[in-house]
């Protein structure tokens, strides 16, 4: 066992979860429901993670997975249900009724609300151990049967050591768990070459569904978050400075890129968030290293092009939580053995769909007439071919019977 100088006596938990996002908290809740002790470590405060703006679209299969585990009561009471989306291009509007095609829908429920629900259930209801605001997390002896995690308590400055059997790395793209992967790990990356200006507006939604604006100036997106707040996206150069986008410029571009004949202008409001996201993806293979199992953005990043990130995080968490319960409760290691392979089948499918959709969104603004032409061919096919529509709906909702 690696020594940990200047630390207090080690504690022991069967599982240490690093990161209190949707993936980590879902894993923790699954373990606590099975009376498995675990410790969740989070670098930020509880107030911060309950307010951090993130995704808001959850696919129905993911909500049903939360519901089966007793984690969706508030979501089911408060979430908006969406059964349609709308593409706007060349001055026209085209509704896509995926609910009619599939009988399924999306739930719109902002990630901060889901995190608030999950941390309350884990810490306040199921009695799970969680420590916020920890620093300098280190992982030790991951290839041994007795790994450990050390961290610094910021209030006391004291170093703590936690011995465990497994570590769940759920600490996102910039977390520590990705940094300890061995050289044999493959990290596949893709850069879309565009940025998105992510905006939150204090303004009611201007449509009853998600809007995708396909425009020569660049993509624009409209996504409801609540009756009072709307998420918008504007395509921009990668690395652009949000300060380049004044209130007037933002709303002028949104009005132009999302305009369609017969529609009212967007309802404008104060911008309460402006940040630029560079559109890129990565996939880590395998998603395991010894006793470390990655989940969510620690294992794969999917740009918000297709609103898949939180859904993949929940898929990972369901598989990992159930596999850990099976191993620790019954000695059944099959779920852990097949964890990475099973997760990655859905991950790569969602990656491919995001790439396909990116061409639709960004082709007309690329300056390449060939890409623009193929974009409009895809859109025409989507709205004239029942087979193409059914295939799109399946990928948009994640409803394939097998991955």
C-alpha positions as CSV (number, residue, x, y, z in Angstrom):
1,X,0.0,0.0,0.0
2,X,1.3,3.4,-0.9
3,X,2.1,5.5,2.2
4,X,0.2,8.7,2.8
5,X,2.3,11.1,5.0
6,X,0.7,13.7,7.3
7,X,-2.7,12.0,7.1
8,X,-5.1,10.8,9.7
9,X,-5.9,7.1,10.1
10,X,-7.5,5.7,7.0
11,X,-11.3,5.2,6.8
12,X,-12.8,2.4,4.7
13,X,-15.7,2.3,2.3
14,X,-16.4,-0.4,-0.3
15,X,-16.7,2.3,-3.0
16,X,-15.4,5.9,-3.3
17,X,-17.2,8.0,-5.9
18,X,-15.2,11.0,-7.2
19,X,-17.5,13.7,-8.4
20,X,-21.1,14.7,-7.5
21,X,-22.7,15.2,-10.8
22,X,-25.6,13.2,-12.3
23,X,-23.4,10.1,-12.8
24,X,-21.7,10.1,-9.4
25,X,-24.8,10.8,-7.5
26,X,-26.8,8.2,-9.4
27,X,-24.1,5.6,-8.6
28,X,-24.2,6.6,-5.0
29,X,-27.9,6.3,-4.8
30,X,-28.0,2.9,-6.4
31,X,-25.4,1.7,-3.8
32,X,-27.2,3.2,-0.8
33,X,-30.5,1.6,-2.0
34,X,-28.7,-1.8,-1.8
35,X,-27.3,-0.9,1.7
36,X,-23.7,-0.6,0.2
37,X,-21.7,2.1,2.0
38,X,-19.9,4.6,-0.2
39,X,-18.3,8.0,0.0
40,X,-18.8,10.7,-2.6
41,X,-16.0,13.3,-2.9
42,X,-16.8,16.6,-4.6
43,X,-14.4,19.6,-5.2
44,X,-17.2,22.2,-5.2
45,X,-19.7,23.2,-2.6
46,X,-23.2,21.8,-2.4
47,X,-24.7,25.2,-3.3
48,X,-22.5,25.4,-6.4
49,X,-23.4,22.0,-7.8
50,X,-27.1,22.7,-7.2
51,X,-26.9,25.9,-9.3
52,X,-24.3,25.1,-12.0
53,X,-26.0,25.6,-15.4
54,X,-25.8,22.5,-17.6
55,X,-27.9,20.4,-19.8
56,X,-31.7,20.0,-19.6
57,X,-33.0,17.4,-22.1
58,X,-33.4,13.9,-20.7
59,X,-34.5,11.0,-22.9
60,X,-37.4,8.9,-21.8
61,X,-35.5,5.7,-21.3
62,X,-33.2,7.6,-18.9
63,X,-36.1,9.0,-16.9
64,X,-37.6,5.5,-16.6
65,X,-34.3,4.2,-15.3
66,X,-34.3,6.9,-12.7
67,X,-38.0,6.2,-11.9
68,X,-37.3,2.4,-11.3
69,X,-34.6,3.4,-8.8
70,X,-36.8,5.9,-6.9
71,X,-35.0,8.9,-8.2
72,X,-37.5,10.6,-10.5
73,X,-40.5,11.7,-8.3
74,X,-39.8,15.4,-8.4
75,X,-38.7,15.2,-12.1
76,X,-42.0,13.6,-13.1
77,X,-44.0,16.2,-11.3
78,X,-42.2,19.2,-12.7
79,X,-40.6,18.4,-16.0
80,X,-41.9,19.6,-19.3
81,X,-42.7,17.0,-21.9
82,X,-41.6,17.6,-25.5
83,X,-42.9,15.5,-28.5
84,X,-41.8,17.7,-31.4
85,X,-38.9,19.8,-32.6
86,X,-38.7,22.3,-35.4
87,X,-36.1,23.0,-38.1
88,X,-36.1,26.5,-39.5
89,X,-34.1,27.1,-42.8
90,X,-34.5,29.1,-46.0
91,X,-37.3,31.2,-44.3
92,X,-39.5,28.1,-43.7
93,X,-40.3,26.0,-40.7
94,X,-40.6,22.2,-40.6
95,X,-42.1,20.5,-37.6
96,X,-40.8,17.0,-36.7
97,X,-43.3,15.1,-34.6
98,X,-41.1,12.4,-33.1
99,X,-43.8,11.6,-30.5
100,X,-46.2,10.5,-33.2
101,X,-43.5,8.3,-34.8
102,X,-42.3,6.6,-31.6
103,X,-44.9,7.1,-28.8
104,X,-42.0,8.5,-26.7
105,X,-40.9,12.0,-25.7
106,X,-38.2,14.1,-24.2
107,X,-38.3,15.5,-20.6
108,X,-37.0,19.0,-20.2
109,X,-35.6,19.2,-16.7
110,X,-32.5,21.4,-16.0
111,X,-29.5,19.5,-14.7
112,X,-29.2,21.7,-11.6
113,X,-32.7,20.5,-10.5
114,X,-31.8,16.9,-11.1
115,X,-28.6,17.2,-9.2
116,X,-30.5,18.9,-6.3
117,X,-32.9,15.9,-6.3
118,X,-30.1,13.4,-6.4
119,X,-28.0,14.9,-3.7
120,X,-31.0,15.3,-1.4
121,X,-31.9,11.7,-1.9
122,X,-28.4,10.4,-1.4
123,X,-27.3,12.5,1.6
124,X,-30.5,13.5,3.3
125,X,-32.8,10.5,2.7
126,X,-30.6,7.5,2.1
127,X,-27.9,8.6,4.6
128,X,-25.0,8.5,2.1
129,X,-21.6,10.0,3.1
130,X,-20.6,13.0,1.0
131,X,-17.8,15.6,1.4
132,X,-17.9,18.8,-0.4
133,X,-15.1,21.3,-1.1
134,X,-12.3,18.7,-1.0
135,X,-9.0,19.4,-2.7
136,X,-5.9,17.6,-4.0
137,X,-7.6,14.3,-4.6
138,X,-5.2,11.5,-5.4
139,X,-5.8,7.8,-6.3
140,X,-3.5,5.1,-5.2
141,X,-2.9,1.4,-5.9
142,X,-5.6,1.0,-8.4
143,X,-4.2,-2.2,-9.7
144,X,-4.3,-3.8,-6.3
145,X,-7.3,-5.4,-4.5
146,X,-7.2,-2.5,-2.0
147,X,-6.9,0.9,-3.7
148,X,-7.3,4.1,-1.8
149,X,-8.1,7.7,-2.3
150,X,-6.6,10.6,-0.4
151,X,-7.7,14.2,-0.3
152,X,-7.4,17.4,1.7
153,X,-10.1,18.8,3.9
154,X,-10.1,22.5,3.0
155,X,-11.6,23.5,6.4
156,X,-8.9,21.9,8.5
157,X,-6.1,21.5,6.0
158,X,-5.9,17.9,7.1
159,X,-5.1,15.0,4.7
160,X,-7.5,12.1,4.7
161,X,-7.1,8.6,3.3
162,X,-10.0,6.4,2.4
163,X,-9.4,2.7,1.6
164,X,-11.9,1.0,-0.7
165,X,-12.5,-1.8,-3.1
166,X,-13.5,0.3,-6.1
167,X,-13.2,3.9,-7.3
168,X,-15.9,5.4,-9.5
169,X,-14.4,8.3,-11.5
170,X,-17.4,10.6,-12.2
171,X,-15.5,14.0,-12.0
172,X,-15.9,15.2,-15.5
173,X,-13.6,16.3,-18.3
174,X,-11.2,18.2,-16.1
175,X,-11.2,15.8,-13.1
176,X,-8.3,13.9,-11.6
177,X,-9.5,10.4,-12.4
178,X,-8.7,10.8,-16.2
179,X,-5.1,11.8,-15.3
180,X,-4.2,8.4,-13.8
181,X,-5.1,6.3,-16.8
182,X,-2.3,4.1,-18.1
183,X,-0.5,4.8,-21.4
184,X,-2.3,1.8,-23.0
185,X,-5.6,3.8,-22.8
186,X,-6.9,5.1,-26.1
187,X,-8.4,8.6,-26.2
188,X,-10.1,9.3,-29.5
189,X,-10.8,13.0,-30.2
190,X,-12.8,15.0,-32.7
191,X,-12.9,18.7,-33.1
192,X,-15.8,20.2,-35.1
193,X,-13.9,23.4,-35.8
194,X,-16.8,25.7,-34.5
195,X,-17.8,27.3,-31.3
196,X,-21.2,27.8,-29.7
197,X,-22.1,30.9,-27.7
198,X,-24.2,29.4,-24.9
199,X,-26.8,31.8,-23.6
200,X,-29.4,31.8,-20.8
201,X,-32.0,34.5,-21.2
202,X,-34.5,35.7,-18.6
203,X,-37.2,35.4,-21.2
204,X,-40.1,32.9,-21.6
205,X,-39.7,30.4,-24.4
206,X,-40.7,31.7,-27.8
207,X,-41.9,28.3,-29.0
208,X,-43.5,25.2,-27.5
209,X,-40.7,23.1,-28.8
210,X,-36.9,23.1,-29.5
211,X,-36.0,25.2,-32.5
212,X,-33.0,24.5,-34.8
213,X,-32.0,27.4,-37.0
214,X,-30.0,26.4,-40.1
215,X,-28.6,29.6,-41.5
216,X,-25.7,30.9,-43.6
217,X,-24.6,33.1,-40.7
218,X,-24.4,30.0,-38.5
219,X,-26.5,27.7,-36.4
220,X,-28.9,28.9,-33.7
221,X,-30.8,26.9,-31.2
222,X,-33.7,27.6,-28.8
223,X,-34.4,25.3,-25.9
224,X,-36.9,25.9,-23.1
225,X,-35.6,25.5,-19.6
226,X,-38.5,26.9,-17.6
227,X,-41.5,29.2,-18.1
228,X,-39.2,32.1,-17.3
229,X,-35.8,31.1,-18.7
230,X,-34.7,30.0,-22.2
231,X,-31.5,28.4,-23.4
232,X,-30.1,29.7,-26.7
233,X,-27.1,28.8,-28.7
234,X,-25.3,30.8,-31.5
235,X,-22.6,29.3,-33.7
236,X,-19.5,31.5,-33.4
237,X,-15.7,31.1,-34.1
238,X,-14.0,28.7,-31.7
239,X,-12.3,30.5,-28.9
240,X,-14.4,33.6,-29.4
241,X,-14.7,36.1,-26.5
242,X,-18.2,36.3,-25.1
243,X,-17.7,40.0,-24.6
244,X,-17.7,40.3,-28.4
245,X,-21.4,39.6,-28.2
246,X,-23.4,42.5,-26.9
247,X,-27.0,42.2,-25.9
248,X,-28.0,43.9,-29.2
249,X,-25.8,41.7,-31.3
250,X,-27.0,38.5,-29.6
251,X,-30.7,39.2,-30.2
252,X,-30.1,40.5,-33.7
253,X,-28.5,37.2,-34.7
254,X,-31.0,35.1,-32.9
255,X,-33.9,36.9,-34.5
256,X,-32.3,36.5,-38.0
257,X,-31.1,32.9,-37.7
258,X,-34.4,31.6,-36.1
259,X,-36.8,33.6,-38.3
260,X,-39.4,31.8,-40.4
261,X,-42.4,32.9,-42.4
262,X,-45.5,33.2,-40.3
263,X,-43.7,33.2,-36.9
264,X,-43.6,35.9,-34.3
265,X,-40.3,37.5,-33.3
266,X,-38.5,35.9,-30.4
267,X,-39.3,37.2,-26.9
268,X,-36.2,39.0,-25.8
269,X,-34.9,39.4,-22.2
270,X,-31.8,40.0,-20.1
271,X,-28.9,37.6,-20.8
272,X,-27.9,36.0,-17.5
273,X,-25.2,33.7,-19.0
274,X,-22.8,34.0,-21.9
275,X,-20.0,31.5,-22.5
276,X,-18.3,30.1,-25.5
277,X,-18.1,26.3,-25.9
278,X,-15.6,24.9,-28.4
279,X,-17.4,21.9,-30.1
280,X,-15.3,18.8,-29.6
281,X,-15.7,15.2,-28.5
282,X,-13.5,12.5,-27.0
283,X,-14.0,8.8,-26.1
284,X,-11.8,6.9,-23.6
285,X,-11.3,3.2,-24.3
286,X,-11.5,1.2,-22.1
287,X,-13.4,3.1,-19.5
288,X,-11.7,1.1,-16.7
289,X,-8.2,0.8,-15.2
290,X,-7.7,-1.8,-12.5
291,X,-10.2,-0.9,-9.8
292,X,-11.1,2.5,-11.4
293,X,-14.3,2.7,-13.4
294,X,-15.0,5.9,-15.3
295,X,-18.5,7.3,-16.0
296,X,-19.9,10.4,-17.7
297,X,-17.7,13.1,-19.0
298,X,-14.7,11.5,-17.4
299,X,-15.0,8.8,-19.9
300,X,-16.5,10.5,-22.9
301,X,-17.4,14.0,-23.9
302,X,-20.3,14.6,-26.4
303,X,-20.7,18.2,-27.5
304,X,-24.2,19.6,-26.9
305,X,-25.0,19.3,-30.6
306,X,-27.5,16.4,-29.9
307,X,-28.1,17.0,-26.2
308,X,-26.7,13.5,-25.3
309,X,-24.2,14.2,-22.6
310,X,-26.4,13.8,-19.5
311,X,-28.2,10.9,-21.0
312,X,-24.9,9.0,-21.5
313,X,-23.8,9.8,-18.0
314,X,-27.0,8.3,-16.6
315,X,-26.6,5.2,-18.8
316,X,-23.1,4.7,-17.4
317,X,-24.3,5.2,-13.9
318,X,-27.1,2.7,-14.1
319,X,-24.7,0.0,-15.5
320,X,-21.9,0.8,-13.0
321,X,-24.2,1.1,-9.9
322,X,-25.9,-2.2,-10.7
323,X,-22.6,-4.0,-11.5
324,X,-21.1,-2.8,-8.2
325,X,-24.1,-4.0,-6.3
326,X,-24.0,-7.4,-8.0
327,X,-20.3,-7.8,-7.2
328,X,-20.3,-6.5,-3.6
329,X,-23.6,-8.3,-2.7
330,X,-23.4,-11.6,-4.6
331,X,-19.8,-11.8,-5.9
332,X,-21.1,-11.6,-9.5
333,X,-18.4,-9.8,-11.5
334,X,-20.0,-10.1,-15.0
335,X,-21.4,-6.6,-15.0
336,X,-18.0,-5.1,-14.1
337,X,-16.2,-7.2,-16.6
338,X,-18.5,-6.1,-19.4
339,X,-19.0,-2.5,-18.2
340,X,-16.8,-0.7,-20.6
341,X,-17.8,-2.6,-23.7
342,X,-21.5,-2.2,-22.9
343,X,-21.3,1.5,-22.3
344,X,-19.2,2.2,-25.4
345,X,-21.7,0.8,-27.8
346,X,-24.2,3.5,-26.9
347,X,-21.4,6.1,-26.6
348,X,-20.2,5.5,-30.1
349,X,-23.7,5.5,-31.5
350,X,-24.4,8.9,-29.9
351,X,-21.1,10.2,-31.1
352,X,-22.0,9.2,-34.7
353,X,-25.4,10.9,-34.4
354,X,-23.8,14.1,-33.1
355,X,-21.4,14.1,-36.0
356,X,-24.3,13.6,-38.5
357,X,-26.3,16.4,-36.9
358,X,-23.3,18.7,-36.8
359,X,-23.2,18.6,-40.6
360,X,-26.8,19.6,-40.7
361,X,-26.3,22.5,-38.3
362,X,-23.0,23.8,-39.6
363,X,-22.9,22.8,-43.3
364,X,-24.6,26.0,-44.6
365,X,-22.3,28.3,-42.6
366,X,-19.1,26.5,-43.6
367,X,-18.5,28.5,-46.8
368,X,-18.4,25.1,-48.6
369,X,-21.1,24.9,-51.3
370,X,-20.8,21.1,-51.4
371,X,-21.4,20.8,-47.6
372,X,-24.3,23.2,-47.8
373,X,-25.9,21.2,-50.7
374,X,-25.6,17.9,-48.8
375,X,-27.1,19.5,-45.7
376,X,-30.3,20.5,-47.5
377,X,-30.4,17.1,-49.1
378,X,-30.4,15.5,-45.7
379,X,-33.1,17.9,-44.5
380,X,-35.3,17.3,-47.5
381,X,-35.0,13.5,-47.0
382,X,-35.9,13.9,-43.4
383,X,-39.2,15.5,-44.2
384,X,-40.1,13.4,-47.3
385,X,-39.0,9.9,-46.4
386,X,-40.8,8.0,-43.6
387,X,-37.8,5.6,-43.3
388,X,-35.4,8.6,-42.8
389,X,-37.8,10.2,-40.3
390,X,-38.0,6.9,-38.3
391,X,-34.2,6.5,-38.3
392,X,-33.7,10.1,-37.1
393,X,-36.4,9.7,-34.4
394,X,-34.7,6.5,-33.1
395,X,-31.3,8.2,-32.8
396,X,-32.8,11.5,-31.4
397,X,-34.6,9.6,-28.6
398,X,-32.0,6.8,-28.1
399,X,-34.7,4.1,-28.6
400,X,-32.7,1.5,-30.4
401,X,-33.5,-2.0,-29.0
402,X,-29.8,-2.8,-28.9
403,X,-26.5,-1.0,-29.0
